[in-house]
Amino acid sequence: IIIGLLLTGEHYVFYFQERIGYRNRSFKMWKFATMLKNSPNLPGGMHTTRNDPRVLPMGGFLRKTKINEIPQLVNILKGDMSFVGPRPLISSELRAHRLRLENGVYRFRPGLTGWAQVNGRDDISLLKKMKYDKEYCDNWSIGLDIKIMLRSIKVCVKREGYQEGK
């Protein structure tokens, strides 16, 4: 992946994005670079369009398979994130932040995968995602985390709920 990005991209491998996490604090989230440098940080559902010229040659594949998320293991080791939890938001997603604050979602570390991601991903509305985030936080258990991790594998392999540009 690193060699491929260096050869086909803009000669940078990692992308760092400011996200909001545990206790409503910001952190730098790691990802493999999938877009041209200096592409704008847009709220979820507004990132790209099908055949977007800003997406690097390997970027589409990395995004569809969610391989671009692997560097977030660094965030997990640093304690910014967990394997499972509500996905971290960018600061401009104001409505989602308000809903998370109201529902106590920030009492959990954000996750590499989450309940909303295995229950619709890009196919569900913001309100539905927030409902799943609250449901996860209100019903957290190790068993639920294991269920989410196992379903995450299936969702990524089958690319369920993935829509470029959503």
N, C-alpha and C positions, 0 to 999 in steps of 0.2 A: 504494500500500500504506500509506504513512504517513498520507495523508488518510483513507483508509478506517478505519484503526485509531483515529485520533483521533475520528472521527465515531461509530463503532460499538463501540468498546472502553471502557476505563476512562481514556481520555485519557493513555495512555502508549504509546509505540511500541516501545521496546526493553526487552528482558528480559535480565538478566545472571545467569549461573549459574556457580557455582564448579565447576570441572572439574579433573581431574588430567591432566597432559600430559607433555611431554618431561622425561626424568630424574626422573619421579615428582613434579614440581612442580605446584602449583596455579596456576590462572589464571582470570580472569573471561571466560567465553565469551558472546559477543553472539548474540542471536536477536531476531526480531520477536516481540512479545508476542502470544500466542495464547490465554492463559488469564487468569482473574481474578487481580488482584494478590494476593499472599500465598498462592497455591496451594502446597502442600508440594512439596519436591524429593524425588521418589521414584526408586528405581532403575529402570533400563530395564525395560520390560515391565509397569510398574505405574502409568504416568502417568495414563491416562484410560480411560474406558469409552465405548462407543458412546452418543452423545447426552448426554455428560457436561455438566451445567449450568455447570461451571467454564470450559468452552471458549467463547471470545468468538465473536460472529457470523461474523467472517472467519477465525477460528482454525482451524476444521476444514479449510477449503480450503488455508490456508497450510501446515498440517501435512502433509496428504496429498500435496501437490505438492513439499514440502520447500522452498518459497519462504521459510519462516520461518528457514532456515539462511543466507540470503544475507548478513546482517550479519556472519557469521563471516569475511568477507573482511577486516574490520578486524583480527581475530585473526591472519589470515595475514600482513597487512602489518606487524603488530607482532612477528611471529616466534613467536607462541604456537602456531600451527598451520601446517599445510601443506595443499595442495589434496588430497593423497592420503596416507592413513595410517590407523592404527587410530582409530576414533572415540573421543573423550575420554570418560572415565567421571566420574560424580559420586562424591564421596568415600565415600558410604554403600554403594557396590557392592563390599563387602569381598572376597567370593569372587573376583570378576573381577579386582580389584587384585592379589590373591595370585597368581592364574594369570598375570597379565601380568608381575609381578615374576619369577616362576619361569621364564618363557619369554623374558625379555629384551625385551619389547615396548616398554618405556619408553625404549629407545635411539633410537626414532623419534618425530618430532613427530606429534601426533594430526592426523587429516585431516578435511576437509570431507566426504569420502567415503572408503570403504575397501573392501578385499577382502571382508569379511563383509557389507557393505551391498549389494554387487552379487551376492552368492551366497546371498541368502535374507532379509536384513534382519530383519523381525519374525517371519518364519516359521521361524527356526532357534533352537536352544537356546543358552544362554550358553556351554556347552562347545564347541559348533560354532563360535560366533563367535570364541572364544579360539583355536581351532584355525586359523581363517582369519587371525587377527591374527598368530599365530606364523609361519604359512606365508608371509604377506606379508613380514614382517621378515627371514625366512631367505632369501627369494628376490627381494629388492628389485631392481628395475632400472627404468630410464626407460621401457622398453617395457611393463613391467607397469603402471606408473603411467598410461601412455597408454591401455592396455586398460581399466583401471578407470574412467578418466574417460569414455571412450566408452560403456562399459556403464552408467555412472551415469546418463547422459542417458536411455538406453532404460528403465532401471528407474524413474526418476522420471516419465517421460512415461506409461508403462504402469501406474504405481503398483504394480509387482511387489513382493510381500512386505510391503506395507503393511497393517497391521491396527491400527485405532484401539484403544487399550487393551492393546496388546501391545508 
